[in-house]
Every structure is written in structure tokens, then in C-alpha cells.
Amino acid sequence: MARPLSLLDLTYIAAGSNSGETVQRSVRMAQLAEKLGYQRVWYAEHHNTRGLASGSPEIMIAHVAAHTSTIRLGSGGVMLPNQAPLKVAETFHLLEAMHPGRIDLGLGRAPGTDTKTSLALRRNPDALSADDYPQNVLELLAYDERTFPEGHYFENIIATPADQKLPPVWLLGSSGFSGQFAAQIGVAFSFAAHINKPLAIDVMRAYRAQFQPSARLAAPNAMLAVGTIVAENEERVKELALIHRVGMYRLLTGAMREAPTLEEAREIVSTIPPQYQMQIDSMQANQFMGTPDQVAAQVKAFADEAEADEVMFTSTISSEADLDFAIRAMKSAWDEVDL
């Protein structure tokens, strides 16, 4: 049986576009993914980033869900260190009430931004160095399951709406920590190979081997998230890779904004200082690049080694025409190769 294919939409703003147009593009892309039979679309949480339209996955989920009917929608992810567990519980109780059976709650450990912006979000300097992610995950689950120990200060707090439960919970990660923790508490796990491809196979296999069944999940459920640069021919792949390269340079230098045009990318790439070239090479090595058939075959082989139950792909492609092609062509190629 073929593994489901899903999509991570980072809401990159195309050159000459704006956030409103990008959100509407995201709606159209989710509608297309639904029509083609994708399993789910997730939205990320990043802050202080001019090149992205959304820092609020929960709002994207609600908006897109109102314009689709069957596809699952979720957070990839909510960065829990930035938010109180009770607030996350109530937000996703409400989303589940609004769109029952279609919501996923993916939780991330990273800040999704720089240190100064993290402080603006968390308000307390001590929170920047606190290593309380596991406790916050357990607190979030305790609101849902009413499992605070007797006498706990939060024992009688009920997450509103009280007649709802959380949707399926996923832990997200690009290192071994989240995989081990997800296995320990018995929830689904998604590895971000688009951030750290070299670790994916070992971490996902370890999650499966160490998984402990829970009331939430009886057996391991592992998703492999991969970065892709897909186009109809090698020439266009190289052009999109060039645009991606400039985007990564801007990210590294704190100057990320709307995606450059191809002409701008060609001008900028020759000016990138040598000290950044190796970092960008490493970041691009996390991407699967090529025509749809080539990428689908490479990803399938990788997913087989990682023992993935599902594959989610993302891309820094920002033009709607290129995105439309990638979403259509990847699904067609995937259905052919992952039989």
C-alpha cells in the first residue's frame, strides 16, 4: 500500500506579491492538494520574518479549513516554548470543535525565530534558557486527559471548550530528542529532514524501536518531512535552486524577505561572501532536487530506509505556477513509485 503524501506550506511570499495574496494562494494550494488526494497540509510558526505570510499556524488552519472539506490540516508546528500549554490546548479544542476529525496538533521545541524575538514572545529572560519543553508537553496533555496529580495547582483547570478533546498530537524534531520523547509518551513523530537530512534514518528507526503504546496511539506513526526543489526540467530546477540559495543567504544574514526574482538571484549569488558558501551548501544538501520522477524515486528510497509511514514534502518555491506544478507532479510521480 502506498504511503500517504502530505504538504508543508511555509507561506513564502513571491517577488512582487504580498501576505494577503500569499494566504489566498495557500487556500488554492490546499484545495488542489485535497482534490489530488494528499493526506494533510501543515502550516509552520516563524516570527520576525518578512518573507513569510504567516506566523500563526492556528489561524491558517482555521481559514483554510473553512475553504476545504476533507483534507487534514495542522501545525508543523506550534512552537510550544513560545506559548502557554493551556492556550494551545484551548485553541486546538476549538479547532477540533469547528472541524472535527480534520485537525492535527504538531508541536515544536525550537523558538522559530531569533533570541530577541523569543524574548518579545516569552516576556521573561529566564524563559530563554529554560529547558521545560517536556514538562510543557506533559502539561498540555494533562489538560486534555485530566491527569494532573491530586493536589496539583492546575488540577481543576478545564480547557475550553470542555466537551472537546485534542486532535492527534505529533512531536516534531530535527534531532534525536523529540523522537525519543515521542516514543516515550506514545505519540506520533515527524522528523524534519529538510533541516537535518543526515540524522533522519537513525532517529526515525530509534523512534519506532523505542515506541511505548499509549491511550493516544497504539503503534508508532512516523512521518518523514523532506525539502524538495522540483521542476519540469533540469534547467528550471537549477533556476529554482539559485533562488533558494539566495533565500538561504538572506536567512543566515537576518535579511530574509520576499523571494527574489530569478534576475535578482543571479545578481546576488555572485556577491555572497565565501564564509557563507559552505553553510549554504550544507543547507541545500538537505533538499531533494530534480524532476518529479527523480525526486519521487530518491524520496521513496530514503523513506524506505527511515521506515516512514508517511511522507510530507515542502519547498521554498514561491511562484504559484511552479508550486502548482510541483504539487500536481509530485503526487502523480509518488503514486507511481511508492506502490
HUQUIJO-V88083 format. One record per run of one state. SS is the DSSP state (H for helix, E for strand, L for the rest). FROM is the first residue (numbers start at 1). TO is the last residue. If there is no record, write none. Layout:
ss=SS from=FROM to=TO
ss=SS from=FROM to=TO
This chain:
ss=L from=1 to=3
ss=E from=4 to=9
ss=L from=10 to=11
ss=E from=12 to=12
ss=L from=13 to=18
ss=H from=19 to=36
ss=L from=37 to=39
ss=E from=40 to=43
ss=L from=44 to=51
ss=E from=52 to=52
ss=L from=53 to=56
ss=H from=57 to=65
ss=L from=66 to=71
ss=E from=72 to=75
ss=L from=76 to=77
ss=E from=78 to=79
ss=H from=80 to=82
ss=L from=83 to=84
ss=H from=85 to=98
ss=L from=99 to=102
ss=E from=103 to=108
ss=L from=109 to=114
ss=H from=115 to=122
ss=L from=123 to=124
ss=H from=125 to=128
ss=L from=129 to=132
ss=H from=133 to=145
ss=L from=146 to=167
ss=E from=168 to=173
ss=L from=174 to=175
ss=H from=176 to=185
ss=L from=186 to=187
ss=E from=188 to=192
ss=H from=193 to=210
ss=L from=211 to=221
ss=E from=222 to=230
ss=L from=231 to=233
ss=H from=234 to=252
ss=L from=253 to=261
ss=H from=262 to=269
ss=L from=270 to=273
ss=H from=274 to=284
ss=L from=285 to=286
ss=E from=287 to=290
ss=L from=291 to=291
ss=H from=292 to=306
ss=L from=307 to=309
ss=E from=310 to=314
ss=L from=315 to=319
ss=H from=320 to=337
ss=L from=338 to=339
